[in-house]
Amino acid sequence: MSLTGQPNGEARNMTTGQSNGTSYFVLDDHTLGYVSAAAPTLFGVLAGDIHGHNPINGPIVLDGGDRLRKATKADFDRFRVDATGHLSGGEHS
């Protein structure tokens, strides 16, 4: 899966509305995080469930076996992360 250029799941600058090159994903249905266009093989962990990754341990390296899907507002709610400033208007459903 290409992690750059995703039209949905991209973060937007709250002032200008421009993409900042960060896209939000759920990894293997247990970890909410983000991928930056500047480092597309690193997954920054925001939150994980009991089977997921801990953000205290820092980012993880993505490999070909990782399953990523675009994060939605419901995912931010599930992982108890405030989506404000993270998701553009189209992903708040």
N, C-alpha and C positions, 0 to 999 in steps of 0.2 A: 504494500500500500504506500503510495506517495504521501508524505506528510506535509509537503509544502503546497501552497496555492489552494488550500481547501476554502471554498466560498462560505461554507457554514462552519460554525465552531471557531471562527477567527475572532480574536480580541480586537476591539476598536478603541482608539483614543477617545475618551469621553468628551473632549473639547472639539476635536476636528472631525471625528467620525472615521478617521483613516485607520486602516489595518496596521497593527504594530508587529505583524509577522508571528504572532503566537496563536496556536490553535489548541483547543481543549478536547480531551479524549477520555474515555473510560478504557482502562487496560484490563483485559481478561475478566471483565465484569466485577472486579474487586478493588480497583484503584482509580481515583479521579486525578487527572493531572494535565499537563500541557507540554507541547513541543514548540520550540522556537525555530523559526526559519534559519537562525544563525547557527543552531546546533541540532539538526534534524534527527540525530540518533540518540539524543538524550531526552528522557521523559522526566520532567519535573513533577514530583509527587505533591499533590495538595492534600489528599486524604485517602485512606484505605479502610476497608472493612476488616474483619477478624482474619481473613485470608489474604489481605492485600499488603501493600508496601507502606511503611511508616515514613512520613515526610521528614522526620528527624534524621533519618539515614541519608538524606540527600537524593539527587536524581539517580535514575537507573539507566543503563544502556539498553536500547531496544535491539532485539535481534529478529531474525526472520520468523520465529515461532510465536511472536507476540500478536495477540488479537486486539486491535484497536477499533473503537467506534466513536463517532462524534458525540461529545457530551451535550446534554440538553439541560434545561432548567431543572427538570425533574431529577437528573443526576446530581446537580449541585445540592438540591434539597435532600436527597437520599444520604449524601455524604456530609450533610450539615456544613456546607460551604456557601457563603453569600456570593451569588452570581453577579452582584452589582459591579459594573466595570469590567467584567470578564467576558460576558456574552453580548453579542449585538442583538438587536431586536428580533431577528428571525429565529433565534434559538430559545426564546423564552417560553415556548409552548410545552 
